[in-house]
Amino acid sequence: MPAMTKRPRNPWIAALAPPCLALALHAGAAGAQAPSTAQAAPELRTIACDSEIARLARAAAPPEDHEAADGLVVLDRSTVRVEDSGQAHVVRRRVQKALTEAGATRLSSMRFDYDPSTSLLEVRRVVVHHADGTCADVPLHGMLDVPQPAWSIYWGLRARLLAVPRPAVGDAVETEIYFTGFQIAY
């Protein structure tokens, strides 16, 4: 069996290893003690329904027409204003309806992606249109701004997350956002 030879010690690794190890251990201990950032779903406030949206949501594809679908997009409308400079201002209104329990679960959290270095995103409103015809406004004060998950592109992409109190099957969630800037095809 050949004898193992000792490799020369790299002075950079020797100098940086103890502080890095200490930092990692400290971060791990701090993370274990950190309070949870999970937020409880906010309480809804009943509001008057937009009659057009309520009609579209009620009439949207009954579950038997889309047996395999968990949900469907009822409306996806964008209004775009373009300045002389070419900068666009987009107001996007989107309504999604839950057709199954899985679809309702999916609608219980809204995610809005953006790049803060090239664009501005403002979530203007989130409304739950209940199957019984009532509507409820979701307060935006509990929205979280977090880094987007990254696999191979480690830029400063962000996401805004909002908990929506659990919609039921047949409920629809309406979102309205304002976006300006540009969006690179990441």
N, C-alpha and C positions, 0 to 999 in steps of 0.2 A: 504494500500500500504506500503510495507516495506521501511524503511528508507535506503538511500544509505550510505554506509560507505566509507570513504576516505581511499584509499590504501596508504601504506607508500611510500614515494618518493624514487626511486632508485638513489643513489648518482652518479652512472656512467652515467645514462641517463641525470640527471640534469647537469652534467659537460660537456657532449659531445653534447647535443642538440643545444646550441647556435652556436658553431663553425660549426657544420654540416649544420645547417640551413643557416648560412651566406655563406658557401661554395656553397651550392646548389643554393642560390639566385644569387651569383656572377657568377656561371657557366651558369645559365640561361640567365643572362643579357649579358654575354660575347658571348654566343651562338647566341643570337639575333643580335649582332653586327658583328659577324664574317663574313668575305667574303665567298662567295660560293666557294666550292671546285670543282664544276662541271666544266669540261673543254670542250671547243668547240672541235669538231672533227677536227683533223689536216688535213692540205692540202696534197693531194696525189701527188706523183712524178711518172710520167710514166716511166716504165722500160721494158726491154725485157722479154717476157714471157718464162717460162720453157715449152718447146713444149709438153713434156709428160703430165704435169699437165693440160695444156690448152686443150689438146685432151681429157683427161679423164673428165674434167669438162663439155666440150661441149657435150660429148656423154652420160653423166650420166642421167639416167632415166628421160625421159620427163615427165612433170606434169600429163599427162593423165594416165601414168602407176602407179602413186602414188597420186591419187586424194586427199586423206585425209592428206597427209604429207605436212608439212610446209617447210621441207628441207630434205636433205639427206647427209650422209657422203660419199664422193667420194673416199677418200683415208685416211687410218690411218696406217702409217708405222712407226715402231720403230726400231732403230738400237741400239743394246746394246753391250757394251764392259765391261767385268767383269775382275777386277784385281784379282791377286792371293789371296788378303785379303778377297775377296768376295764383295767388293764395286762395284756397277754397275754405269756405265755412260750411260745415255739413251738420244738419240736424237730422238724426236718424230715429225713427219711431218704429219699434218692433213689438209684435204681439205673438206670444207662443202659448199654445194650449196643451195641457196634459191630457193624454188619452188613457194612460195606465198609471199604476202606482209608481213604477220606475220613472215615468215621465214627470210625475208630480215631484218626486224626490229630486230629479235633475233641475227642476225650476225653483227649488228651495234655496239655491245659491246662484247669484248672478256674477259673472266675471266679465270685466271690460279691460282689454289689453291696450297698451299705448307705449310710446317711447318718449319719455319726458325731454330728451335732448332735441327732438325734432317736431314735437306736436304737443297740443293741449287737449285734454279730455275733461269734459264736465258732464257728470251724470245729473240730468235735470229732474227726472222723476221715475218712480217705479210704482205701478199700480197693479193690484190683484183684482181681476174681474172674476167674481165667484159665479159658479154655475147657477146659483139661485137668483142672479140679477143684481146683487149688491156689489159695490166696489170699495176697496180699501187702499189707502195711500200708505206706502212703506216709507218710514222715516229714513233719510239718508245719513243721519249723523253717526250711525254705527258702521259706516263703510270703512274698510281697511285698504290701505295702499301698500302693496307688497311686491317684492321682486318676482318676475315671471320665472317659472322653472326653466332652466337652461340645460341643453345637452352639449352642444358644441359651439354655440355662439354665446360668448359671455359679455354681452353689452348690457347697458343699464336699462333693459326693458322692464316695465312695471305692469301691474294689473291692479285694478280696483275690484274688491270683492264685497258683496252685500248679501247678508242673510235675509231671506224672504221667509216669513212664517209659513210653514208647510202648506203649500197649495193642495187642494184635493183633486181627485180625478174630475175632469170637466172644467176646472178653473183655468184661466188664462192670465199670463203675466205680461204687462205692457211696460216697456222701457223707452225712455227718451234720452238721448245723449247729444251733446254738442262736441264736435271734433274740428280742430283746425291744425294746419301744419301739413307735413307730408308723412306718408307711411311707406317705408322701404319694405320690399318683399323679402322678409327675413326667411 
